[in-house]
């Protein structure tokens, strides 16, 4: 179980994410990407838990400076709030420059080393530090759409009661820092923060009190800083002293454009700023906004989803809105992509048509009339199944009582996804569409807490197995979380947790899933003792589980600008566990690992990955952070505040530089928000030059040809105290490697044998390899191997394993399918009904298709590609029609049949019978329909107060009354979704 403390998890935020943290449970709910909504930071509860009090004595006096909870009076807090403790940077430092004008001396820190384990990454137990962070580039995959990158975050690693080790406290050096108190916001329990971006000193903060009992915001304050967070100005008067703000949004394409959303319980309006929050204009809203989706390129284009399932669009950054469509499925609307869609101003939508049925449509930006709607797929789809991601569109279609997954590549026709024949999926999640191929997680019929990973070729049609039994868990919004992590900065490297004989083990791949192996355990532990760990019985296992969003709290972090460095929490042993968790680091992309922490720490990257910063994750107040300039081998201790601070969250400078950060917290559980700005620029001595860099070559246990090439990267030499420039972390690549068998994976329908070869699976017929033979006369016949799309090998065995062009063989037509575009077997008289015909196997140039509509008309096609959009027909009489399709060539034929009920709208049913009847004598009841001929009608007859009706397909029946008196007779006529009824009273008398 994860320990719960008196305050919330440390979180490192950026300006592109939304994080909502419950003050009572510390549960994060994060959303990132082009929604533009910003991060929440939650304040701690105002009581100190008993477990916190129990550990107060464990802290060193150097951290408290004589401070105890009893001393934290409001007077002390006020005195701190009014003052600003700042250590001046070295002489010659230019505040506006990122480096000192003159070289400074190296005397502003103290090193921490464990006795008997000198100069090791594990020597930093003497102070406040934190756990690994879920970085902006590293991604932990889930079943929903990929999010944008851009944040570092904290992790919960250790158990309760972690405290500083009792090593002698070295000489303490304080970082350049300032403290600012948000006066008057003591009761506020949430904050949303935005840093405008690189080269901007503006920070906006929205603090608010969220009442969990009522589920609404009751107070808010807006703060703005123009000096990188040194001081803040309260803007409540500018936005309206009585205005209650609930959310803060920022245009992802222009960080100067700010949007504030008011609490709809008070008023429904937007406040818009075009100057980084300096001034605002208020615009009323006629609807309540539930979520926003900004256009990826056009900074003023926004989609707004309302509480009543309506979608609105604005092309003026919220100043005016126009209704696009109603009955839109939540989170199933997407902007078009230039180069893929016909128009830039187009929207992909899934709309609800009826219970259990949805439809995929496209709309023009400001004209979604019926005549301007597109229907890329003519039939109905399963609700909540539309996914538009990069070159691919995915839907699920109900066919024959089951769900069939379809894919469209580059907006072309839809085709059924091809999985191995033995796969019986009960769930499919799209994990990634990077590198022009699809990675999908599929849960088979017998799996409960695991999924199998599959990878496709470029079109997303044919999938092969990548890894079995990958650990899965449920996300906070009911979504699926998959334990698959892509290492940032190095293409093709993934980590995954797999279930092996009821044990969870961590595996790594360097070639995007072709080969996996266990992680090698560190050679020594934190105390320098040799680790006795032999594979496969023992290895290193890592926690890859992160929160709903990879930019909130997580257990693993890597960064594009620091290729090869991975920091993660985990254990050494036979399997992954949640006890005795340590923090491990690798600087060679997972070949070797070192244990660096045994308690709860948060670690994030500084100076474009050239340095590491650690902050302790603890329920107790802290005043130290730790820095490493040698990839975690040694750590330097710095003080960032004169009095201990209960830390609630951390905001880092946007972009890759990260030389300034703000720590949010409280000096006591009764004080106001304290914002401690830390300026790291003073600890760096000069700008990096070429002499400060060394190179290292990526390898996989000695093999340097990975993904078809040798890769050489630049990184800072150990202990280089210099500021990296933006272009100084670019990797260098050597020439491509000659292709070998290791560069190829098994193609669809083939399985790898013990000797490494790929042979056809028992269910696969190689002659039926490609759908290209449906639309052409030739196809690329697989040799059983396919090269990964991101593999760059050349020559060598490339020709041997590559597919060969062949003429399509003549085949008997097979796998013919026929259904209506709406997925139902009912059609309306005088209205078009569209029949869809699919052929699994057969050569189009020699195979004809004939569709017989069952009403005496039929139509034939020689080229099946000409009916990809379906065949339309109008019925002029009601009835039940046998519709058939036949595919035939000289080798044989295939036939499929369906029965279609053609009806017209029933307007009225009239019941007729004698109004007087004799006891124990049958009475005849008849009905008259209007119109007379409507198709097959089901009749329901109720006599007196009987609860169960009599059913008939005939509009007439007889009934014998056994009792005298007045009797009520009711008849209902049902056809399709239409039901009409009539009622009459019959007087029954006895015989005379």
C-alpha positions, 0 to 999 in steps of 0.5 A: 500500500502507498503511504498517505501523509498529511500533505500531498505528493511532491509534483514538478510542474510545467506550463503544459499540464493540468494536475488536480490533487485532492487535499484529502487523499493526495490523489492526482488527476492529470491532463496534458496536451493541447487542452491548455489547462494548467497544473493544480497544486494542492495545499496540505491539510491544516493538521499534522498527523500523529506519524509526522509528530512521531518523526520530528525528533529524527530530523537533524537540528541543522535542518530545523535551526531550532524550529519546532511546530510549537514555535511556528506561530503566526507571528513567525510566519508573518515575519518570514512572509515579509522578508526575503532571504537571498544569497547574493550570486558571485561577483561579476554575475549578470542577473540577466545572463545565464553565466557569470561574467568572470569565472567564479571559484568552486567553493559554494558547496559541500560533498557528501560521501559515505565512509568506505564508499567514496566517490559513489553515486550512492553517497547522499544520505545526509540530507533532504532529497527526493525520488525519481521523476516522470520526465517530459520525454519518458512515457508510460503508455495507456489506452487513450490518446498520447499527450504532449511532453514537458514536465518533471514530476515526483515519485512516492518510493519509500515507506513511512518515517523516512528521515535523514541519515545521521552522517556529520553535517558538512559545511552548508552553503545556501543557494540564491533564493527568495521567499514570497507569501501569498497574503490572504490565501491561507484557506486556499487549497489548490493552485494553478501555475503558468510560466509563460515560457523560455525568455519570459519572466512572467508567472501566473498563479490562480489560487482557489478554495475548492469545497469538496463537499459541494464540488465547487470553487468558492474563493479565488485569487489571481497572482502575477510575477514579472521577475521570475517569481521573486515578487507577485502582484494580486490581480483580483481588482483587475478581473473583478473583486467578486469574480470567482475563477475556476480554471486557467488555460494557455494557448499552446501556440502562443503562451502570451494568450491566457484564458480564465474560466469563471465558476459557472455556479456564479456566472458563465464567462471567460476572461481573455488576456493577450499580454501574458495576463497583464490585462483582461477582457470579459466575455459572456458564455451561453454554455458551460465549458467542460473541456477545451481542445486547442488547435495544434497550429492555429493559436486562436482556434479552440473546440469547447465541449459543454456539459450537455454534450454539445461541441462549440468552436471559436476562431477568435480565441474565445471571443465568439463561439459557434455550435458545431454539433450536438450529441457528441461523445465525450473526448471523441473529437479531433482536429484535422491534420494538414497533409492528411485531411482535405482541409485544415479547418476540419473536425473529426467527430463521434456522435451518438445516434441511439442507444448502443450506436454511434457514427463517425462524421467529419465537419467543416470548421464553421459549417456542419450542416447536413450537406457539409458532413462527411461520413468516412465510414458509412455505417454505425460504430460501437460507442466510444471507439473513434480514435484519430491519431497521426496517420491512423483512424480506428473504429469498432464495428458491430458485426455478427454479434461481435466487435471488429476493429477497423483501421484507415491509413492516411484517411483511405478506406477502412479495413478490418485489423488482422491479428493472429488467428488464435487471438480472441480479443476482449479489449484493444488499446492503441498505445502508440502510432510513432515511427509510422507503425502502430503498437497496440495492447490486446487483452485476450479472452483468458487474461485479466490483469495483463495484456499482450503487445502487438506491432503493425506494419506501416498501414496498421493492418497486420499485427505481430506479437511483440511481448506477452503478459504485460502488466496492466492496471486501472487508471483513475478515470477507468482507463487502462494503464500498461507497464510499458515505458519508452526511454527518452533520447534513444529510439527503440529502447523500451522497458516493460514489466511482464508476468512470468510464472506469477512473478512480475519481472522487468525486461528491456529491449533495444530494438523496439520489441524484437528481443527482450532481456532481464536487467542486470543488477548493480554490482554493489549495494549502497554500502559498497557490498557485493550484490549476489544476484544471478539471472534468471533467478535474480535481476533488477526490477523497476516500477514503471507504474506512473499516474494517469499522465506521464508528467505527474508523479511517477517512478521512472524518468529519462530525458531527450537532452540526457540520452542514456540516463534513466532514474527509476525506483525498484528492487533487486531480487526474483520479482518486483515488489513494493517493499524495500524499494530503492532508487537506481540510476544508469548512465549507459541506457540500462546496461549497468545500474547503481543504487543511489537512494534507499529512501523516498527521493525525487530527482529531476534534470537540471541544465538540459540534463547536465546535472541532477537535483534531488529533493526529499519526499517526506511529511516533515519540513525540509530546507535542503536540496542535493545536486549531482554534477557527475550522473549521480556518483556524488551529491552536493548539499545546498540550503534553499530556505532559512526555515524548514518548509512543508513542500507541496509542489515544485514549478520548473522553468519551461523549456530545456534550461531549467535553471530557475525553479519555485518550490511551493509550500508552508512554513507551518500547517497554519501559514499562507502559501510560501513561494521559494524561488531558487536561482541555480545560475550562481552555481555554474561557472561558465558556458560549456565549450567543446572541451567540456564534452565527452562521447559515449557509444550506445551498446547492448551488452557489447553489441554496438550495431543497434537498430541497424546503426552505431550511435554515438552521443555527446554528454558533459564530462564529470563535474563540469560546472558549465551551462549547456547551450541548446545545440550542444546535446545533439547526438552523433550517428556513424554509418549504418551497419550491414543488415543481419538476421537480427535486424528483422522480426517475424512477419504476420503469420510467421513465428520465430523458432528456437534456431531464430528462423521465422516459419509459417504458423499452423493457422497461416496460408502464405499464399493469402498474404496481402489485401493488395490482391483485392485491389491489384494484380501483384503484391509483395510476398513476404519471406517471413521476415520484415524489417522494423520501420525505424531500422536503418541497416543497409546491404548485407542480408537486406535482399535475402529477407526483404519481400519480393514482388509477385503476381497475385495467384488465382484463388477461390473467392473466400471470406465474403461478408455482407451487411448494411451500413447501419448495422441493422436488418431493418430498412425504411420504404422508399429510402436508400439502404446501403449494403457493404460487401467485403472479400477477404481473399480473391483476385479482383481482376478475375473475380466478379461480385453480384448483389441480388436485392431480393426484389427482382433486381440485381447488379454485378461488378467485375472490379470489387474496388468500385464498391468500397463505398457500398451499394445503394438500393431503394425498396418500393414495397414492404416485406422481408427480402432475401439479399445475397452476394456472390463472388465468383471466378474460374476456380469457384465462388463464395456466397453470403445471405442476409434477410432484410425487413423493409417497413414504413412508418406505422401511423395508427392502429384501430381495434374493432369488435362487438361492444356487447358479448355473451358470456362463454362465447368467443368474441372476434377482435380485428385491427386496422393499420394506417397505412395498411401495408407497413411490413411485419407487425407484432401484436400485443393483446391485453384482456382485463388486468392481466399482466402478461399479453398474448402475442401474435403476428396476425392482426385478428384474434378471438377471446372468450369472457367467463365473467359478466360485466365490463371488460377492457381490451388493449392492443399494441402494434409494434414495428421497428421502434414504433409502437401504437395502441388502441383500447375498447370496452366490451359489456358481457352478459349471461345467456337467457 
